[in-house]
Each structure stands twice: as structure tokens, then as C-alpha cells.
Amino acid sequence: MIQENLNIVREHIKQACLRSGREEKDVTLICVSKTKPATDIHTAYENGERNFGENKVQEMTDKFQELPEDIHWHFIGHLQRNKVKYIIDKAYLIHSVESFRLAEQIEAEGTKHNVTANILIQVNVAQEETKFGLDRAEAVALVKAISVGLPHIRIKGLMTIAPFTEEPEENRIYFRQLRELSEEIAKLNLNHVEMKELSMGMTGDYMTAIEEGATLVRIGTGIFGNRAYLNRQ
Ligand SMILES: *Cc1c(COP(=O)(O)O)cnc(C)c1O
């Protein structure tokens, strides 16, 4: 099941790259394994996958202990400041930075652990009230503030969670807006800021996201099947 799903997803990524004249190597698949057991991750790992996404600190650190060392763990959930210390040396990339206060905590823990943290700025391009993330102006301001003030942080790009929709075309505008914002920020040539990554696209809309420039797609259901939240411990 997981293997077949992976084959389908990889084929879709390939097709979206072909359609938009992009190279497959420029798109990284992040297998979103939240709520799923380590055995599922192992299956994907045995199939060659190395990038996994989690949205809960405890769950990510548990899986980090249990699974192979060469996995890149992507933290994609809302991050509380008091939990930064648990993931600072485990997360390959933190996708969800959306305040200077959180960035300051990452800086403090980075200093303590002697690591530089790779992060993305989460932008709520669709301006959905239920979602975390900054508007465009706030995102630009945050990038500038981190760039001048927080030397243990490297900003690698932007992330967005587009609205849930049955119709992926409806999200194209948001993916495009995120790419445009990233191009704008890149032009500022800020220290420690490299607008290389665009984390956008999930199971329902990743092909559209790739056509609009996604470099990191976050896919859960399309690989591991539906999540059963009710039985979570
Ligand atoms: C759960 C989650 C995903 C994956 O969603 P699917 O629709 O299952 O592919 C992607 N990004 C974030 C931030 C998530 O929380």
C-alpha cells in the first residue's frame, strides 16, 4: 500500500515537473508521517524516502530516537516556544516560524546547543483566520529582523498551508503569491537569507504547487492513507 502510493506520488511529481519545465531533483518529497507508526515510516524509508514531516514535538522526538539517523526530520506544526529545546538539534528544517519571539527562542537554543537552525517563514497567503502564519508585509518584516538580529538562524525560504479544497486550481493563486513574495525577498539580498525553498502543496494540491514552483511538497494521506485521530494516545 505505502509502496504503491509512493510510486503514484512520484509519478505525479514527475508529470508536474514535465508540465512546468522543472527538474525532478528540484522537488523534494516530504512524507508527512504524523499520527502514523514507526513501521510505516520504515516502509517508506526502505523505499528510499529520507524526508519525513511531523507536527508534534513529542511525536517527532520519539520517532527520532527510534528510526535511522540519516532521516531528515521536518517540523511542520505550530511550535511552542517552550518546546524549541527538544527539537533544536533534531529538526533538519523548521517550516513554521511566524513570530520574532519564536525566532528569539530558536536563537537562544541554537546558541546553547551550538547549532544554526534552518527555518522557513510561515505565510498565510490566503489570509485564513483559522490558520497560523503571517501576511506578506509581516513576513518581510520578520525576515529582516531575523537577518540582522539572530545569527544562529538561516532562513531558507517560505512555507504556506493553502486552504482545504476539492479543487486544486483554486489554490494556484496562493502558491503563485508565495513564490512572488519569495522572489521579492530574495531581491533584498539579506544576510543569512536564502529564498531557495518553497514549502507548499499537500495531498490535494501538490501538482499545482509544483507547477507554481514548490521545492518541498508535504504529503501525508496520499502516502500513508487517512489518519485516525480518534485513537491517538
Ligand atoms: C498534515 C499536514 C500535511 C499533510 O497533509 P495531507 O493532506 O495528509 O497530505 C502537510 N502540511 C502540514 C503543515 C500538515 O500539518
The ligand as a Tripos MOL2 file, in Angstrom:
@<TRIPOS>MOLECULE
LIG
   15    15     1     0     0
SMALL
NO_CHARGES

@<TRIPOS>ATOM
      1 C1         -0.8520   17.1020    7.9290 C.3       1 LIG1
      2 C2         -0.0910   18.1300    7.1800 C.ar      1 LIG1
      3 C3          0.2660   17.9160    5.8310 C.ar      1 LIG1
      4 C4         -0.1390   16.6970    5.0470 C.3       1 LIG1
      5 O1         -1.4930   16.7370    4.7240 O.3       1 LIG1
      6 P1         -2.1510   15.6600    3.7140 P.3       1 LIG1
      7 O2         -3.3610   16.3480    3.2150 O.co2     1 LIG1
      8 O3         -2.4440   14.4440    4.5090 O.co2     1 LIG1
      9 O4         -1.1660   15.4010    2.6380 O.co2     1 LIG1
     10 C5          1.0200   18.8930    5.1990 C.ar      1 LIG1
     11 N1          1.3960   20.0160    5.8460 N.ar      1 LIG1
     12 C6          1.0740   20.2540    7.1210 C.ar      1 LIG1
     13 C7          1.5420   21.5110    7.7640 C.3       1 LIG1
     14 C8          0.3240   19.3380    7.8330 C.ar      1 LIG1
     15 O5          0.0090   19.5840    9.1120 O.3       1 LIG1
@<TRIPOS>BOND
     1     1     2 1
     2     2     3 ar
     3     2    14 ar
     4     3     4 1
     5     3    10 ar
     6     4     5 1
     7     5     6 1
     8     6     7 2
     9     6     8 1
    10     6     9 1
    11    10    11 ar
    12    11    12 ar
    13    12    13 1
    14    12    14 ar
    15    14    15 1
@<TRIPOS>SUBSTRUCTURE
     1 LIG1         1 GROUP 0 **** ****
